[in-house]
């Protein structure tokens, strides 16, 4: 039942943690860390595209981040817009498709418009898909998928008995992509923090103490090399050793 090993993950998901601590270590305000982190985004996108990764999903702003001080939230939204405006043409030139996932209704109207414009510009690109999770939470994702299925049942378009794992999987964000093979979290914390809860069921989890602004091409190569050595069984067994581990 083992899946043939892949040298390169098809889909990489990243929690970009450590911007604030990086700024503190450098004696700078928090927004300097977020700006430095934007450069790491560019490096990571370029590294994954060169390696042959098909999809990269970055956790930019969570559902819980709305609880942060209003001034910081405003700064993050402005930074998001500036980076989006600055990078969309570069993404397009490099054949990368942009996709924004999350509860867009909570974003400012002009940011929603910027997201839609960047997505439209890059819609035909096929080299790699870059997914930015903004105002996103894994529980929100699953709840919205369940709501859509419930609405379909109420409308008479399907029966409750027809709802199974495949039905729910078809409704969550990124359902049209392979599930993440590799999850990377920088900054030293070892949790997934409500990110892609459904999609990460069998993802390999890689945690590094490196703060996000310091995460460069070499660090990405280390993560990819670590993934290459993983033995992925997806609940099966290794026939050569009779290992009956379930994951």
C-alpha positions, 0 to 999 in steps of 0.5 A: 500500500506504500506510495512510490516515493517522490523526490519533490513534494507536489504541494508544500504548505508553509506557516511563516512564523517568527517575523515579530521575534526577528524584529525584536532581535534586531531592535526594530518594531514589529512591522520591520519583521513583516517587511523582511518576511515579505522578501522570504516569500519571494525567495520561497516561491522562487525556490519551490518553482525551481524545484518543480513543486506544483503548488505552494500554500502560504499562511499569511493571515489567520482567522485568529489574527483579527484579534491582534491590535487594530494598528497591526492588522491595518499595517498587515493589510496595507503590506499585503496590498503593496506586496500584491501590487508589486509582485503580481507581474513578476508572478505572471512573468514566471508562469505562476498562478495566484489563488487567494483562499479564506473569508474574503468578506472580512477584507477591505473592499479595495483589497478584495479587488486587488486579489481578484485582479491579480488572480485574473492576471495569472489565471492561465499560468501553469508552472506552479500555483501559489495559494495565499491563505488570508483571513483563513482558518481550518475550522472555518474551511470545514464549517463552510464545506459542511454548510454547502453540503447542508444547503444542497440537502435542503435544496433537494440536490443531494441526500444526507446519506450521500455525504461522505469523506469524498463529498466533504473533500470536494468542498474544502479549499484547494480541493482541486489540488493534491493534498500537501505532501510537506508542511513547513513551520518556521520559528520553532513552534510545533503545531499547525495552528488551525491551518488546512486541518482537513488537508494535512491528514497525511502531510509530513510535518517539518518544524525549524527554529529558523525565523521566517525572515531568515528562511532562505533558499538553503533552508528550503533545500534542507526541508525538501531534502528532509522530505525526500528521506521520509517513508510515506505509508498512508496507513499501509505497511512496508512489505520489506520489513512487515512494519504494521505502523498505521501512519 
